[in-house]
Amino acid sequence: MLPADSILRKLPATANLEQRIRLEALVFVADTISHAFRGLREITTRLGPKITNLTFQDRAALFSHAWTIIDQVHAARLLLRSHLRGKFGPNQKAFFDKYAAVHTLRNKMDHLNQNIANAAKQKGIAWPLFGVLSYFFVESHQCVQTEVGLSIKGGTIITITSGIPIQRPNTALVLANPAGRAIQVPVSLFTFGAFGMTFDIDGAAIDFAAVLNFASQNIDRKLREQVAKTAKETGIAVDTLMAPALANLVFEMDFIFDE
């Protein structure tokens, strides 16, 4: 999602501390979304056409990854708004508005205990409490390599519920829609639904990556302009001013126990 050489991963120690912390938070959010998204793809790819064999642990992991992405997209929206002081560019505003549902979804999960009582009393369509996850699965025999690229001839929409549906005549399901969408082989188009709302997981990951990488390029340019000006005024070398802050450390302590 965010390249290893991005300026956001090596912000200069001379940068404004509050802004540096906020940008570092956005990087951690991006890495967490990437990890969870990769987890969704790894589990569903491993199970492939045998998805009905998924274990309780696999099911829990899938929904844990989905809710992690929702939580982190919520954090990303707040961090972006603070970093930009509400002055969004077109792409940033589109991302902020498009995924506004994560605020409500996160709120609902924060009040899970109360929502159980409400769900039991609710009439009409029922949603499994931790949601529904759907995606599109393409097997190797369903795609053909052509001169212009991979041609996908078919696939399977797979939908997984987070547990036993609440016992009502109508239980809500979500179906990934491949129509007009870019499809990745073997799994993609992850779509999540809960509490009467749907959330495009693939779209959120792709859009946030675009927003963050665009921001990275702008911040890189502005920092270098600022550092060049400071270097000229102070005589301090550019490399010294651009030296990254100490971060992402690993500590080890070895012990020897006497017999």
LOFI-664657 format. One record per residue (C-alpha): x, y, z; residue number from 1. Coordinates in Angstrom, 2 decimals. Example, Ala and Ser with C-alpha at 12.3 -4.5 7.8 and 13.67 -1.06 7.14 Angstrom:
2
xx: 12.30 yy: -4.50 zz: 7.80 num: 1
xx: 13.67 yy: -1.06 zz: 7.14 num: 2
***
This chain:
259
xx: 0.00 yy: 0.00 zz: 0.00 num: 1
xx: 2.79 yy: 2.43 zz: 0.93 num: 2
xx: 6.25 yy: 1.84 zz: -0.62 num: 3
xx: 9.20 yy: 1.16 zz: 1.68 num: 4
xx: 10.99 yy: 4.24 zz: 0.39 num: 5
xx: 8.07 yy: 6.63 zz: 1.03 num: 6
xx: 9.01 yy: 9.82 zz: 2.88 num: 7
xx: 6.22 yy: 9.01 zz: 5.34 num: 8
xx: 8.29 yy: 6.04 zz: 6.58 num: 9
xx: 11.36 yy: 8.17 zz: 7.25 num: 10
xx: 10.12 yy: 11.59 zz: 8.28 num: 11
xx: 12.92 yy: 13.96 zz: 9.29 num: 12
xx: 13.44 yy: 14.54 zz: 13.00 num: 13
xx: 13.30 yy: 18.27 zz: 12.18 num: 14
xx: 9.66 yy: 18.04 zz: 11.00 num: 15
xx: 6.88 yy: 19.45 zz: 13.18 num: 16
xx: 6.39 yy: 16.90 zz: 15.96 num: 17
xx: 2.58 yy: 16.92 zz: 16.02 num: 18
xx: 2.36 yy: 16.52 zz: 12.25 num: 19
xx: 5.05 yy: 13.84 zz: 12.32 num: 20
xx: 3.15 yy: 11.80 zz: 14.90 num: 21
xx: -0.08 yy: 12.16 zz: 12.91 num: 22
xx: 1.61 yy: 11.05 zz: 9.69 num: 23
xx: 3.30 yy: 8.12 zz: 11.46 num: 24
xx: -0.18 yy: 7.12 zz: 12.67 num: 25
xx: -1.43 yy: 7.15 zz: 9.07 num: 26
xx: 1.46 yy: 4.89 zz: 8.06 num: 27
xx: 0.61 yy: 2.42 zz: 10.82 num: 28
xx: -3.04 yy: 2.51 zz: 9.73 num: 29
xx: -1.98 yy: 1.76 zz: 6.14 num: 30
xx: 0.20 yy: -1.16 zz: 7.23 num: 31
xx: -2.59 yy: -2.57 zz: 9.41 num: 32
xx: -5.09 yy: -2.37 zz: 6.55 num: 33
xx: -2.56 yy: -4.07 zz: 4.25 num: 34
xx: -2.00 yy: -6.85 zz: 6.78 num: 35
xx: -5.72 yy: -7.47 zz: 7.28 num: 36
xx: -6.47 yy: -7.33 zz: 3.55 num: 37
xx: -3.65 yy: -9.78 zz: 2.85 num: 38
xx: -5.09 yy: -12.03 zz: 5.56 num: 39
xx: -8.48 yy: -12.08 zz: 3.84 num: 40
xx: -6.88 yy: -13.04 zz: 0.54 num: 41
xx: -4.57 yy: -15.66 zz: 2.06 num: 42
xx: -7.33 yy: -17.54 zz: 3.89 num: 43
xx: -9.80 yy: -17.49 zz: 0.99 num: 44
xx: -7.07 yy: -18.41 zz: -1.53 num: 45
xx: -5.89 yy: -21.32 zz: 0.63 num: 46
xx: -9.41 yy: -22.70 zz: 0.96 num: 47
xx: -10.25 yy: -22.03 zz: -2.69 num: 48
xx: -13.23 yy: -24.10 zz: -3.86 num: 49
xx: -13.29 yy: -25.89 zz: -0.49 num: 50
xx: -14.50 yy: -22.81 zz: 1.38 num: 51
xx: -17.21 yy: -24.88 zz: 3.08 num: 52
xx: -14.37 yy: -26.60 zz: 4.96 num: 53
xx: -13.34 yy: -23.40 zz: 6.73 num: 54
xx: -12.70 yy: -23.90 zz: 10.43 num: 55
xx: -14.05 yy: -21.84 zz: 13.32 num: 56
xx: -10.61 yy: -20.24 zz: 13.50 num: 57
xx: -10.68 yy: -19.37 zz: 9.78 num: 58
xx: -14.12 yy: -17.82 zz: 10.11 num: 59
xx: -13.09 yy: -15.81 zz: 13.15 num: 60
xx: -9.93 yy: -14.64 zz: 11.35 num: 61
xx: -11.89 yy: -13.52 zz: 8.27 num: 62
xx: -14.29 yy: -11.39 zz: 10.31 num: 63
xx: -11.51 yy: -10.14 zz: 12.54 num: 64
xx: -9.67 yy: -8.92 zz: 9.42 num: 65
xx: -12.84 yy: -7.30 zz: 8.05 num: 66
xx: -13.58 yy: -5.44 zz: 11.30 num: 67
xx: -9.92 yy: -4.42 zz: 11.60 num: 68
xx: -10.12 yy: -2.77 zz: 8.17 num: 69
xx: -13.32 yy: -0.97 zz: 9.16 num: 70
xx: -11.71 yy: 0.27 zz: 12.37 num: 71
xx: -8.57 yy: 1.46 zz: 10.57 num: 72
xx: -10.46 yy: 3.19 zz: 7.74 num: 73
xx: -12.37 yy: 5.04 zz: 10.47 num: 74
xx: -9.04 yy: 6.08 zz: 12.01 num: 75
xx: -7.70 yy: 7.09 zz: 8.57 num: 76
xx: -10.65 yy: 9.42 zz: 7.97 num: 77
xx: -10.14 yy: 11.18 zz: 11.30 num: 78
xx: -6.37 yy: 11.46 zz: 10.88 num: 79
xx: -6.69 yy: 12.84 zz: 7.36 num: 80
xx: -9.23 yy: 15.42 zz: 8.49 num: 81
xx: -6.93 yy: 16.56 zz: 11.30 num: 82
xx: -3.80 yy: 16.58 zz: 9.15 num: 83
xx: -5.51 yy: 18.61 zz: 6.42 num: 84
xx: -7.41 yy: 20.75 zz: 8.95 num: 85
xx: -10.59 yy: 19.95 zz: 7.03 num: 86
xx: -9.21 yy: 21.39 zz: 3.76 num: 87
xx: -9.68 yy: 18.31 zz: 1.60 num: 88
xx: -8.54 yy: 17.96 zz: -1.98 num: 89
xx: -11.00 yy: 16.27 zz: -4.41 num: 90
xx: -9.64 yy: 12.72 zz: -3.92 num: 91
xx: -9.35 yy: 13.11 zz: -0.15 num: 92
xx: -12.90 yy: 14.45 zz: 0.09 num: 93
xx: -14.18 yy: 11.61 zz: -2.09 num: 94
xx: -12.49 yy: 9.04 zz: 0.18 num: 95
xx: -13.80 yy: 10.75 zz: 3.34 num: 96
xx: -17.39 yy: 10.83 zz: 2.05 num: 97
xx: -17.44 yy: 7.45 zz: 0.30 num: 98
xx: -16.53 yy: 5.49 zz: 3.43 num: 99
xx: -18.50 yy: 7.49 zz: 6.00 num: 100
xx: -20.39 yy: 4.30 zz: 6.92 num: 101
xx: -17.36 yy: 3.04 zz: 8.88 num: 102
xx: -18.16 yy: 5.60 zz: 11.58 num: 103
xx: -21.59 yy: 4.06 zz: 12.17 num: 104
xx: -20.36 yy: 0.48 zz: 11.84 num: 105
xx: -17.64 yy: 1.07 zz: 14.43 num: 106
xx: -20.15 yy: 2.77 zz: 16.72 num: 107
xx: -22.50 yy: -0.20 zz: 16.47 num: 108
xx: -19.72 yy: -2.60 zz: 17.40 num: 109
xx: -18.66 yy: -0.39 zz: 20.32 num: 110
xx: -22.21 yy: -0.80 zz: 21.67 num: 111
xx: -22.43 yy: -4.51 zz: 20.90 num: 112
xx: -24.14 yy: -5.42 zz: 24.17 num: 113
xx: -27.05 yy: -3.03 zz: 23.59 num: 114
xx: -27.27 yy: -4.04 zz: 19.93 num: 115
xx: -27.84 yy: -7.69 zz: 20.86 num: 116
xx: -31.03 yy: -6.73 zz: 22.69 num: 117
xx: -32.13 yy: -4.52 zz: 19.79 num: 118
xx: -31.38 yy: -7.23 zz: 17.23 num: 119
xx: -33.52 yy: -9.74 zz: 19.12 num: 120
xx: -36.51 yy: -7.36 zz: 19.07 num: 121
xx: -36.07 yy: -6.04 zz: 15.54 num: 122
xx: -38.67 yy: -6.92 zz: 12.91 num: 123
xx: -38.01 yy: -7.61 zz: 9.26 num: 124
xx: -34.62 yy: -8.46 zz: 7.77 num: 125
xx: -32.03 yy: -9.74 zz: 10.26 num: 126
xx: -28.27 yy: -9.34 zz: 9.99 num: 127
xx: -25.83 yy: -11.79 zz: 11.58 num: 128
xx: -24.41 yy: -9.88 zz: 14.53 num: 129
xx: -20.79 yy: -9.71 zz: 13.34 num: 130
xx: -21.79 yy: -9.30 zz: 9.74 num: 131
xx: -21.61 yy: -11.00 zz: 6.35 num: 132
xx: -18.55 yy: -11.25 zz: 4.09 num: 133
xx: -18.70 yy: -11.86 zz: 0.34 num: 134
xx: -16.07 yy: -12.08 zz: -2.39 num: 135
xx: -15.52 yy: -13.27 zz: -5.95 num: 136
xx: -13.47 yy: -16.44 zz: -6.54 num: 137
xx: -11.93 yy: -17.40 zz: -9.89 num: 138
xx: -10.45 yy: -20.85 zz: -10.49 num: 139
xx: -7.55 yy: -21.40 zz: -12.87 num: 140
xx: -9.74 yy: -23.09 zz: -15.51 num: 141
xx: -11.97 yy: -19.99 zz: -15.56 num: 142
xx: -9.32 yy: -17.65 zz: -16.97 num: 143
xx: -7.25 yy: -17.60 zz: -20.15 num: 144
xx: -4.03 yy: -15.74 zz: -20.87 num: 145
xx: -4.35 yy: -13.71 zz: -24.07 num: 146
xx: -2.05 yy: -11.30 zz: -25.92 num: 147
xx: -3.63 yy: -8.34 zz: -24.12 num: 148
xx: -3.75 yy: -9.92 zz: -20.67 num: 149
xx: -5.77 yy: -12.30 zz: -18.54 num: 150
xx: -9.30 yy: -12.97 zz: -19.77 num: 151
xx: -11.69 yy: -14.10 zz: -17.03 num: 152
xx: -14.47 yy: -16.35 zz: -18.30 num: 153
xx: -16.34 yy: -16.88 zz: -15.04 num: 154
xx: -16.15 yy: -17.19 zz: -11.29 num: 155
xx: -18.10 yy: -17.81 zz: -8.10 num: 156
xx: -19.65 yy: -15.36 zz: -5.66 num: 157
xx: -19.05 yy: -16.70 zz: -2.16 num: 158
xx: -20.81 yy: -15.34 zz: 0.92 num: 159
xx: -19.95 yy: -16.23 zz: 4.51 num: 160
xx: -21.97 yy: -15.32 zz: 7.59 num: 161
xx: -20.34 yy: -14.63 zz: 10.93 num: 162
xx: -22.39 yy: -17.25 zz: 12.74 num: 163
xx: -25.88 yy: -18.66 zz: 12.92 num: 164
xx: -28.30 yy: -16.15 zz: 11.41 num: 165
xx: -30.81 yy: -14.66 zz: 13.81 num: 166
xx: -33.90 yy: -16.84 zz: 13.52 num: 167
xx: -36.23 yy: -14.87 zz: 11.26 num: 168
xx: -37.81 yy: -15.55 zz: 7.89 num: 169
xx: -35.52 yy: -13.02 zz: 6.19 num: 170
xx: -31.78 yy: -13.07 zz: 6.88 num: 171
xx: -29.64 yy: -10.43 zz: 5.16 num: 172
xx: -26.91 yy: -11.55 zz: 2.80 num: 173
xx: -24.30 yy: -9.59 zz: 0.84 num: 174
xx: -23.22 yy: -10.54 zz: -2.67 num: 175
xx: -19.98 yy: -9.33 zz: -4.24 num: 176
xx: -20.79 yy: -7.83 zz: -7.63 num: 177
xx: -18.19 yy: -8.45 zz: -10.37 num: 178
xx: -20.06 yy: -6.45 zz: -13.03 num: 179
xx: -17.83 yy: -3.72 zz: -14.40 num: 180
xx: -15.21 yy: -4.23 zz: -11.70 num: 181
xx: -11.50 yy: -4.99 zz: -11.94 num: 182
xx: -11.08 yy: -8.62 zz: -10.83 num: 183
xx: -7.94 yy: -10.04 zz: -9.24 num: 184
xx: -7.24 yy: -13.75 zz: -9.47 num: 185
xx: -8.01 yy: -15.87 zz: -7.55 num: 186
xx: -9.97 yy: -13.75 zz: -4.99 num: 187
xx: -11.13 yy: -10.15 zz: -4.93 num: 188
xx: -14.11 yy: -7.79 zz: -4.58 num: 189
xx: -14.41 yy: -8.35 zz: -0.83 num: 190
xx: -17.66 yy: -6.81 zz: 0.37 num: 191
xx: -18.86 yy: -6.63 zz: 3.95 num: 192
xx: -22.29 yy: -6.03 zz: 5.44 num: 193
xx: -23.53 yy: -5.50 zz: 9.00 num: 194
xx: -26.22 yy: -3.56 zz: 10.86 num: 195
xx: -28.02 yy: -2.73 zz: 7.63 num: 196
xx: -24.96 yy: -1.24 zz: 5.90 num: 197
xx: -22.46 yy: -2.47 zz: 3.31 num: 198
xx: -18.77 yy: -1.65 zz: 2.99 num: 199
xx: -16.53 yy: -2.13 zz: -0.05 num: 200
xx: -13.32 yy: -3.55 zz: 1.43 num: 201
xx: -11.40 yy: -3.71 zz: -1.87 num: 202
xx: -12.44 yy: -0.20 zz: -2.79 num: 203
xx: -11.44 yy: 1.24 zz: 0.58 num: 204
xx: -7.99 yy: -0.36 zz: 0.45 num: 205
xx: -7.37 yy: 0.83 zz: -3.13 num: 206
xx: -8.70 yy: 4.35 zz: -2.53 num: 207
xx: -6.80 yy: 4.85 zz: 0.72 num: 208
xx: -3.57 yy: 3.70 zz: -0.94 num: 209
xx: -4.10 yy: 6.26 zz: -3.71 num: 210
xx: -4.83 yy: 9.07 zz: -1.23 num: 211
xx: -1.85 yy: 8.20 zz: 0.95 num: 212
xx: 0.64 yy: 7.85 zz: -1.90 num: 213
xx: -0.50 yy: 11.15 zz: -3.41 num: 214
xx: -0.05 yy: 12.78 zz: 0.01 num: 215
xx: 3.38 yy: 11.17 zz: 0.33 num: 216
xx: 4.55 yy: 12.75 zz: -2.95 num: 217
xx: 3.26 yy: 16.20 zz: -1.93 num: 218
xx: 4.78 yy: 15.99 zz: 1.55 num: 219
xx: 8.11 yy: 14.83 zz: 0.11 num: 220
xx: 8.22 yy: 17.81 zz: -2.26 num: 221
xx: 7.22 yy: 20.35 zz: 0.41 num: 222
xx: 9.67 yy: 18.97 zz: 2.98 num: 223
xx: 12.57 yy: 19.09 zz: 0.55 num: 224
xx: 11.70 yy: 22.68 zz: -0.40 num: 225
xx: 11.51 yy: 23.64 zz: 3.27 num: 226
xx: 14.75 yy: 21.84 zz: 4.15 num: 227
xx: 16.60 yy: 23.43 zz: 1.22 num: 228
xx: 15.51 yy: 26.86 zz: 2.45 num: 229
xx: 16.53 yy: 26.09 zz: 6.04 num: 230
xx: 19.90 yy: 24.70 zz: 4.88 num: 231
xx: 20.59 yy: 27.89 zz: 2.95 num: 232
xx: 19.64 yy: 30.07 zz: 5.94 num: 233
xx: 21.50 yy: 28.09 zz: 8.62 num: 234
xx: 24.37 yy: 26.46 zz: 6.75 num: 235
xx: 23.31 yy: 23.04 zz: 8.07 num: 236
xx: 23.68 yy: 20.28 zz: 5.48 num: 237
xx: 20.50 yy: 19.06 zz: 3.77 num: 238
xx: 21.31 yy: 15.42 zz: 4.66 num: 239
xx: 21.52 yy: 16.40 zz: 8.34 num: 240
xx: 18.17 yy: 18.17 zz: 8.24 num: 241
xx: 16.56 yy: 15.27 zz: 6.34 num: 242
xx: 17.89 yy: 12.61 zz: 8.74 num: 243
xx: 14.90 yy: 10.50 zz: 9.87 num: 244
xx: 13.73 yy: 10.38 zz: 13.46 num: 245
xx: 14.61 yy: 7.25 zz: 15.42 num: 246
xx: 11.66 yy: 4.86 zz: 15.16 num: 247
xx: 10.54 yy: 1.24 zz: 14.74 num: 248
xx: 13.13 yy: -0.18 zz: 17.10 num: 249
xx: 13.53 yy: -3.78 zz: 18.23 num: 250
xx: 15.12 yy: -4.53 zz: 21.61 num: 251
xx: 16.57 yy: -7.87 zz: 22.69 num: 252
xx: 17.79 yy: -8.90 zz: 26.14 num: 253
xx: 19.70 yy: -12.14 zz: 26.58 num: 254
xx: 19.64 yy: -14.01 zz: 29.92 num: 255
xx: 21.85 yy: -16.79 zz: 31.16 num: 256
xx: 20.55 yy: -18.84 zz: 34.08 num: 257
xx: 23.09 yy: -20.55 zz: 36.30 num: 258
xx: 22.33 yy: -24.16 zz: 37.13 num: 259
***
